[in-house]
Amino acid sequence: MSRLFRAALAALSLAAALGLPITPAHAAQPTKVAIIVGPVGSLTPTYLALADAAARAAEQQGAIVARAWSPHATKANVLAAVADANVIVYFGHGYGHPSPYGGLNRARQNGWGLQGPRAHGTHGDSLGGELEYVGEDWIVANARPAPGFVMIYSNTCYAPGASEGGDPAATPGVAAQRVAHYSRKVFAMGGSAYYATDFDRGAADLLTRLLGNRAAGFGSAFASDHRFVPSALTAQAHPFAAGQTIWLHRSKYTDGPPNYWYAFAGNPDLSPQLAWDRTAPTATLTSAAADHGPVAPVTLQFSEAVFGVDATSLRLVDASNEPVEATVALDAETRVATITPARPLELSARYSIVGGDGIRDAVGRAMKATTWTFTTRFDADPLVADLSVVLEGGTHELLKLAPDGSMTERRTLTVSDRRWLLADRRVRIVGRDGSWLRIADDDQRLGGWWIAESSMAHGLGLVDEALLPDRPSVSLPRGRHPLYALGPDGPEVHRRLAVAGPLEVVVDRRRVVDGRTFLHLADPEHGGGWVELAPDVVSTESGSSRLLGVEPRGALVRLVPSGASFTAFRFDADGRVTARRSVDVADLLSPALTSEESRRIGIGSYAVVASGELAGWAIPEGPQLQAVPIGLDPVPAG
């Protein structure tokens, strides 16, 4: 018996170590206890009193009680009461096996004695129709209690192993068979524990212990009865339910000799918490799964209260599964975990939260290992107007893309002659080389389709320029490579570079002209020439900077937009767009915009707002924006 107590204590210690509540607050879905009282003739008032004590004990522990009590313990009422019940308590006549009344009859034995077709609203218990035994087969076929339910038989013949009064006392083998047959249906229906007690108020006391300390094991609840005698207990394996144990308790309770008044079947180390909560916690990504801002935190919503949420159990990783430094915080009230990257994430990149290891709910159930993947905002050019694009004659491949950059549809477009279109976005897409253009025109049902930027589909002239501070190396294959000069009139070949074998060259700048990608050779030996390479030859995007220069103004100036609205951008340290917004001048709390620096980003210049609600935002410079010295009036438009 000491081993069983040690197991129960170990379970309680584990709950404490995990920070799990020993007696948690009752869930929003309260525990349901169904109490059945079958007709037992003149003894029915006594049984009803015992049932009333059990009902009060359950309600004191926050449970809701469904009653099916004689003279209303009909089949229909009983099935309604036990539906979704966590605990079923039965008071009434018992007809078990083995018994003096013949062989096993599962249609009538090991079940419940209910009102028969001739009960006529009485407590009558004659077998002529007032009392009807419904056996284990009927219960298994028709009753639908909650998963992991507990069955308690109270003052029911044969259920704890004892014989009926006046019959020979049960041997240990016969007692074990009776408990095994009575409890078989419980485990066949997905139940977790079986109790049988003939003790006065035995069911009420059991309910108080089971519901009052749901983290304690079923064995602990059994052994905590004040009439429990450790030396009276024997244990054996359940013959019909693998992994379950039968406990027989033979002790002196009434004036007669010792008898089997008390029994248990199940796993003594299992607790009501674990038995009734069979659902492990889950979590849902609640921050954007696509277009995720580079500095925005990632949020997960858990399905229930959880413990063990930290930077070990929730890890931020990049597309190569390399860890990304981040802090993790859990709001216990809202059950929302917030993962905040230590540094801005890359644009046009895929990241994942890997979690589950060590995260448990209030009953200790572990969350299944899960990965949540999200895509950061596309690295997009700061366009304030549609870009004029030409499609050269030939066949073009167009894609329809989901917000995360994955392809949803593909089509081909054949152009017989040059065709002009407008593009409303020029971006870098996750997992795809080069830049991509989203067609804005809808006259030929092309709006919303994407096309890869190339010499076959491009804007005119210089559309992009970036520094390559990391000075990456690119490999030139054997052959003669044109070296270009990039002037106002476009690329012109000024000489050719003969390469006898693969040659590694260092580059420090990139330009895109007419859809063609040119890289500047950093080695002075090559005379500052530019070499043309396909975008997929080497990826220079991640190490590039579109911030080409910062020009302090020398004095604070006032920015005066010419129109009623304008577009503003947020740039990171490399000149990438992290956010954009359309601003109505009339909505500004302070319409006075000031600036003390200008930034050259890509092929455009931007005035950075110095203070106020738009501080840090940048506005495209040009005719639509005047920079006026403080104290002077702007020049009238036109």
Secondary structure, DSSP 8 states (H G I E B T S, - for coil): -HHHHHHHHHHHHHHHHTT--SS----SS--EEEEEE---GGGHHHHHHHHHHHHHHHHHTT-EEEEEETTS--HHHHHHHHTT-SEEEEES----SSBTTBS--TTTSSSEEEE-TT-TTS----TTTTEEEE-HHHHHHH----TT-EEEEES-TTTTS---TTS----HHHHHHHHHHHHHHHHHTT--EEEEE-STTHHHHHHHHHHH-TTS-HHHHHHTSTT--GGGEEEEE-SSSTT-EEEEEEE--SSSS-EEEEEEEE-TT--HHHHH------EEE-S-SSSB-TT--EEEEESS-EE--STTTEEEE-TT--B--EEEEEETTTTEEEEEESS---SS-EEEEEE-TT-EETT--B---EEEEEEB--EE---SS-EEEEE-SEEEEEEEE-TTS-EEEEEEEEESS-EEEEEEEEEE-TT--S-EEEE---TTS-TT-EEE-BTTEEESSEEEEEE-TT--EEEE-SEEEEEEEEETTEEEEEEEEEESS-EEEEEEEEEEETTEEEEEE-SGGGTT-EEE--TTTS--STT-B-EEEEEEEEEEEEEEESSSEEEEEEE-TTS-EEEEEEEEGGG-SS--EEEEEEEEETTEEEEEE-SSTTTT-EEE-BTTEEEEETTS------
